[in-house]
Amino acid sequence: MNPEHTCEGATVKAGYRATRGWIGNIIKEKLKVSPNYKPKDIASDIKRDYGIQLNYTQAWHAKKIAREQLQGFYKKAYSQLPFFCEKIMETNPGSLATFSTKEDSSFRRLFVSFHASISGFHQCQSLIFLDSTLLYSKYQGTLLAAIDADGNDDFCPVAFAVVDEETDDNWHWFLSQLKSSLSTSEQITFVFDFQKGLRESLLDIFGKECYHGYYLRCLAEKLNKDLKGQFSHDAKRLMVQDFYVAAYALKQEVFERCVENIKAISVEAYSWVISSEPNHWANAFFGGARYNHMTSNFGQQFYSWVSEVDELPITQMVDVLRGKIMELSYRR
């Protein structure tokens, strides 16, 4: 008998049966360790191993069923967090791993900073980029990150946290844990999106021990957006161009000349620039050391790691990130 199902009727019937759970049972073990198992790969493996032809939709539904079957497996990872945090600090002395729950004992947030990352930070520039990204799993909310840069402009996560949602309170908690893990009296420069509202938390936690600057790209995008529809393309281009030159200028007179150029085109745009706190983004006024990092793609680089593992159970996700951080630290 030929094990290959080649006729159309057999293919549809086999595929239909598979989408009712059979394929889900087959693939769920692989999904535990490879959450990005793609429907096309599922279909290819099932065809190879069982001679059953699935189309993309059938494979997609099979993956959905398998993930539903694994929800207990994902939930169990949260109950393992006390032991997990304890093992991190036991096997990586000098690391900090801690978590907290809500009143109903459900997960709220997890903070992790490995000793290798902390040690690496103390050997690099006292410059930290703060950023966040959504996690695309059923339970895992948002990832907050503190990322540093070395003299070669390579990045390394100093610390990260998984939180139920991005709130001022969760950022405050994250920064408090970050200060505890760094244990330094050095003046640190923090750079972040000005719209995140982290200024108060930084001042409260780090006080005069830190400076804070804004991502120039985010400011420029906001300026361009706020000018939308009011000016010609060329007028907006010239104003944004002068904005960038003003930001990089080392001398106050160059900064002032650039903003006067903006004022000549639009008093409203000029007022926007002046009210955007140039002392937090313009070189001529910034008190901290940014090492010419006016903007950064370090967050995107780190999140490219995360996107590969964000569907894993929380403990497995952290463990994979640990391996990547250790590998990066070794290369440095």
C-alpha positions as CSV (number, residue, x, y, z in Angstrom):
1,M,0.0,0.0,0.0
2,N,1.3,3.5,-0.9
3,P,1.5,5.6,2.4
4,E,1.3,8.8,0.3
5,H,-2.2,10.3,0.2
6,T,-2.3,11.7,-3.3
7,C,-6.0,11.8,-4.3
8,E,-7.9,15.0,-3.4
9,G,-10.6,13.3,-1.4
10,A,-8.1,11.5,0.9
11,T,-6.1,14.7,1.4
12,V,-9.1,16.7,2.5
13,K,-10.4,14.0,4.8
14,A,-7.0,13.5,6.5
15,G,-6.4,17.2,6.8
16,Y,-9.9,17.7,8.3
17,R,-9.2,15.0,10.9
18,A,-5.9,16.5,11.7
19,T,-7.3,19.9,12.4
20,R,-9.6,18.5,15.1
21,G,-6.7,17.8,17.5
22,W,-4.7,15.0,16.1
23,I,-2.0,17.2,14.6
24,G,-2.1,19.4,17.7
25,N,-1.1,16.4,19.8
26,I,1.7,15.6,17.4
27,I,3.3,19.0,17.4
28,K,2.8,20.3,20.9
29,E,6.1,18.9,22.2
30,K,8.0,20.7,19.5
31,L,6.0,23.9,20.2
32,K,7.3,23.8,23.8
33,V,10.9,24.5,22.6
34,S,10.1,26.1,19.2
35,P,7.2,28.5,19.7
36,N,7.9,30.0,16.3
37,Y,7.2,26.7,14.6
38,K,5.7,28.0,11.4
39,P,2.5,26.5,9.8
40,K,4.4,25.8,6.5
41,D,7.0,23.8,8.5
42,I,4.2,22.0,10.3
43,A,2.7,21.0,7.0
44,S,6.0,19.9,5.6
45,D,6.8,17.8,8.7
46,I,3.4,16.1,8.7
47,K,3.7,15.4,5.0
48,R,7.2,13.9,5.5
49,D,6.4,11.9,8.7
50,Y,2.7,10.8,8.0
51,G,2.1,11.3,4.3
52,I,-0.8,13.7,5.1
53,Q,-1.1,16.8,3.0
54,L,-2.2,19.9,5.0
55,N,-2.8,23.4,3.6
56,Y,-1.6,26.5,5.4
57,T,-4.9,27.1,7.1
58,Q,-5.2,23.6,8.5
59,A,-1.6,23.8,9.8
60,W,-2.3,27.2,11.4
61,H,-5.4,25.8,13.2
62,A,-3.4,22.8,14.3
63,K,-0.8,25.1,15.9
64,K,-3.6,27.1,17.6
65,I,-5.1,23.9,19.1
66,A,-1.6,22.8,20.3
67,R,-1.0,26.1,21.9
68,E,-4.4,25.9,23.7
69,Q,-3.4,22.4,25.0
70,L,-0.1,23.9,26.3
71,Q,-1.7,26.7,28.3
72,G,-1.4,24.7,31.5
73,F,2.3,24.3,30.7
74,Y,2.6,28.1,30.3
75,K,0.7,28.8,33.5
76,K,2.9,26.4,35.5
77,A,6.0,28.5,34.6
78,Y,4.6,31.3,36.7
79,S,4.3,29.1,39.7
80,Q,8.0,28.2,39.3
81,L,9.2,31.9,39.6
82,P,10.2,31.8,43.3
83,F,12.5,28.8,42.7
84,F,13.6,30.2,39.3
85,C,14.7,33.5,40.8
86,E,16.4,31.8,43.7
87,K,18.4,29.6,41.3
88,I,19.5,32.5,39.1
89,M,21.0,34.2,42.1
90,E,22.5,31.0,43.4
91,T,24.1,29.9,40.1
92,N,25.0,33.5,39.1
93,P,26.4,35.2,42.2
94,G,26.0,39.0,42.0
95,S,22.9,38.7,39.9
96,L,19.5,40.1,40.9
97,A,16.2,38.3,40.1
98,T,13.0,39.2,41.8
99,F,9.3,39.2,41.1
100,S,6.0,40.3,42.6
101,T,2.3,39.3,42.3
102,K,-1.0,41.0,42.5
103,E,-3.4,40.7,45.5
104,D,-5.0,37.7,43.9
105,S,-1.5,36.1,43.6
106,S,-1.5,36.3,39.8
107,F,1.7,37.4,38.1
108,R,2.6,41.1,38.0
109,R,6.2,41.6,37.2
110,L,9.7,39.9,37.1
111,F,13.1,41.7,37.1
112,V,16.3,40.1,36.1
113,S,19.9,41.5,35.9
114,F,22.7,39.0,35.5
115,H,26.1,39.6,37.1
116,A,27.9,39.5,33.7
117,S,25.7,42.4,32.5
118,I,26.3,44.4,35.7
119,S,30.0,43.8,35.5
120,G,30.0,44.8,31.8
121,F,28.2,48.0,32.5
122,H,30.9,49.1,35.1
123,Q,33.5,48.6,32.4
124,C,31.6,50.6,29.8
125,Q,30.3,54.2,29.4
126,S,27.9,55.3,32.1
127,L,25.1,55.5,29.6
128,I,21.8,53.5,29.7
129,F,19.0,53.4,27.2
130,L,15.5,52.7,28.5
131,D,13.0,51.1,26.2
132,S,10.0,48.8,26.1
133,T,8.2,46.4,23.7
134,L,5.1,44.3,23.8
135,L,5.4,40.5,24.2
136,Y,3.3,38.6,21.7
137,S,2.2,35.7,23.9
138,K,-1.1,35.2,25.7
139,Y,0.2,36.1,29.2
140,Q,3.5,38.0,29.0
141,G,2.5,41.6,28.7
142,T,5.4,44.0,28.2
143,L,9.2,43.8,28.4
144,L,11.1,46.8,29.9
145,A,14.8,47.0,29.3
146,A,17.9,48.9,30.3
147,I,20.6,48.7,27.7
148,D,24.2,50.0,27.7
149,A,26.7,50.7,25.0
150,D,30.4,50.0,25.0
151,G,33.2,51.9,23.3
152,N,32.7,49.9,20.1
153,D,29.0,50.9,20.0
154,D,28.0,47.3,20.8
155,F,25.0,46.8,23.0
156,C,24.3,44.6,26.1
157,P,21.2,44.5,28.2
158,V,22.0,45.6,31.7
159,A,18.6,44.5,33.0
160,F,15.1,43.6,31.8
161,A,11.7,43.0,33.3
162,V,8.5,41.3,32.2
163,V,5.5,43.2,33.5
164,D,1.8,42.8,33.1
165,E,1.6,46.2,31.4
166,E,3.6,49.4,30.8
167,T,2.7,51.8,33.6
168,D,4.5,54.5,35.6
169,D,4.4,52.3,38.7
170,N,6.0,49.3,36.8
171,W,8.7,51.6,35.4
172,H,9.3,53.0,38.9
173,W,9.7,49.5,40.3
174,F,12.0,48.5,37.4
175,L,14.3,51.5,38.0
176,S,14.4,50.9,41.7
177,Q,15.5,47.3,41.1
178,L,18.0,48.6,38.5
179,K,19.6,50.9,41.1
180,S,19.9,48.1,43.6
181,S,21.6,45.9,41.0
182,L,24.1,48.5,39.8
183,S,25.2,49.6,43.3
184,T,27.1,52.6,41.9
185,S,27.5,56.2,42.9
186,E,28.6,57.2,39.3
187,Q,26.6,59.7,37.5
188,I,24.6,57.8,34.8
189,T,23.1,59.3,31.7
190,F,19.7,57.7,30.9
191,V,18.2,58.1,27.4
192,F,14.6,57.4,26.6
193,D,11.5,58.4,24.6
194,F,10.4,61.8,26.0
195,Q,6.8,60.6,25.9
196,K,7.3,57.8,28.4
197,G,7.3,60.2,31.4
198,L,10.2,58.5,33.2
199,R,11.7,61.8,34.4
200,E,10.0,61.9,37.8
201,S,10.9,58.3,38.6
202,L,14.5,58.8,37.6
203,L,14.8,61.9,39.8
204,D,13.1,60.1,42.7
205,I,15.3,57.0,42.5
206,F,18.7,58.2,41.2
207,G,18.4,61.9,42.2
208,K,21.4,64.0,41.3
209,E,23.3,60.8,40.4
210,C,21.9,60.9,36.9
211,Y,21.2,62.9,33.8
212,H,18.4,62.1,31.4
213,G,18.2,62.8,27.7
214,Y,15.6,62.2,25.1
215,Y,15.8,60.1,21.9
216,L,16.3,62.7,19.2
217,R,14.6,60.6,16.6
218,C,11.4,60.4,18.7
219,L,11.4,64.2,19.1
220,A,11.9,64.8,15.4
221,E,9.1,62.4,14.5
222,K,6.8,64.2,17.0
223,L,7.7,67.6,15.5
224,N,7.1,66.3,12.0
225,K,3.8,64.8,13.1
226,D,2.6,68.0,14.9
227,L,3.5,70.0,11.7
228,K,1.4,67.7,9.5
229,G,-0.9,69.5,7.1
230,Q,0.2,73.0,8.1
231,F,3.3,73.3,5.9
232,S,4.7,72.2,2.5
233,H,6.9,69.2,2.4
234,D,10.0,71.4,1.7
235,A,9.2,73.7,4.7
236,K,8.9,70.7,7.1
237,R,12.0,69.2,5.7
238,L,14.0,72.4,6.3
239,M,12.6,72.7,9.9
240,V,13.5,69.1,10.8
241,Q,16.9,69.5,9.2
242,D,17.6,72.6,11.3
243,F,16.3,70.8,14.3
244,Y,18.9,68.0,13.9
245,V,21.7,70.5,13.3
246,A,20.6,72.4,16.5
247,A,20.7,69.2,18.5
248,Y,24.2,68.2,17.4
249,A,25.6,71.7,17.7
250,L,28.2,72.1,20.5
251,K,28.0,75.8,20.7
252,Q,25.0,77.8,21.9
253,E,25.3,80.4,19.1
254,V,24.9,77.6,16.4
255,F,21.9,76.2,18.2
256,E,20.3,79.7,18.4
257,R,21.0,80.3,14.7
258,C,19.2,77.0,13.8
259,V,16.1,77.7,15.9
260,E,15.9,81.2,14.4
261,N,15.9,79.6,11.0
262,I,12.9,77.5,12.2
263,K,11.2,80.7,13.6
264,A,11.5,82.4,10.2
265,I,9.4,79.6,8.8
266,S,7.0,79.1,11.7
267,V,6.7,80.8,15.1
268,E,4.6,77.9,16.2
269,A,7.3,75.4,15.3
270,Y,9.9,77.6,17.0
271,S,7.8,77.6,20.2
272,W,7.4,73.8,20.0
273,V,11.2,73.4,19.9
274,I,11.9,75.8,22.7
275,S,9.2,74.2,25.0
276,S,10.6,70.7,24.3
277,E,13.4,71.1,26.9
278,P,16.5,71.5,24.8
279,N,18.6,70.9,27.9
280,H,17.6,67.2,27.5
281,W,18.5,66.7,23.9
282,A,20.7,69.5,22.6
283,N,24.5,69.1,23.0
284,A,25.0,72.8,23.6
285,F,23.0,72.5,26.9
286,F,23.1,68.9,28.0
287,G,24.9,68.4,31.2
288,G,25.6,64.6,31.0
289,A,27.7,62.5,28.7
290,R,25.9,61.0,25.7
291,Y,29.0,60.0,23.8
292,N,27.2,61.4,20.7
293,H,24.4,58.8,21.1
294,M,21.6,61.2,20.1
295,T,19.4,58.3,19.1
296,S,19.8,54.5,19.3
297,N,18.8,51.3,17.7
298,F,20.0,49.2,20.6
299,G,16.5,48.6,21.7
300,Q,15.6,47.2,18.3
301,Q,18.7,44.9,18.4
302,F,17.7,43.5,21.8
303,Y,14.1,43.1,20.8
304,S,15.2,41.1,17.7
305,W,16.4,38.6,20.4
306,V,13.1,38.8,22.2
307,S,11.0,38.3,19.1
308,E,12.6,34.9,18.7
309,V,11.5,33.7,22.2
310,D,8.6,35.8,23.4
311,E,6.1,32.9,22.9
312,L,8.0,30.6,25.2
313,P,6.9,30.2,28.9
314,I,8.4,33.0,30.9
315,T,11.1,30.9,32.6
316,Q,12.3,29.5,29.3
317,M,12.3,32.9,27.7
318,V,14.5,34.3,30.4
319,D,16.8,31.3,30.2
320,V,17.3,31.8,26.5
321,L,18.0,35.5,26.9
322,R,20.5,34.6,29.7
323,G,22.4,32.4,27.2
324,K,22.5,35.1,24.6
325,I,23.7,37.7,27.2
326,M,26.4,35.3,28.4
327,E,27.6,34.7,24.8
328,L,27.6,38.4,24.2
329,S,29.6,39.1,27.4
330,Y,32.1,36.4,26.4
331,R,32.7,38.0,23.0
332,R,33.2,41.4,24.6
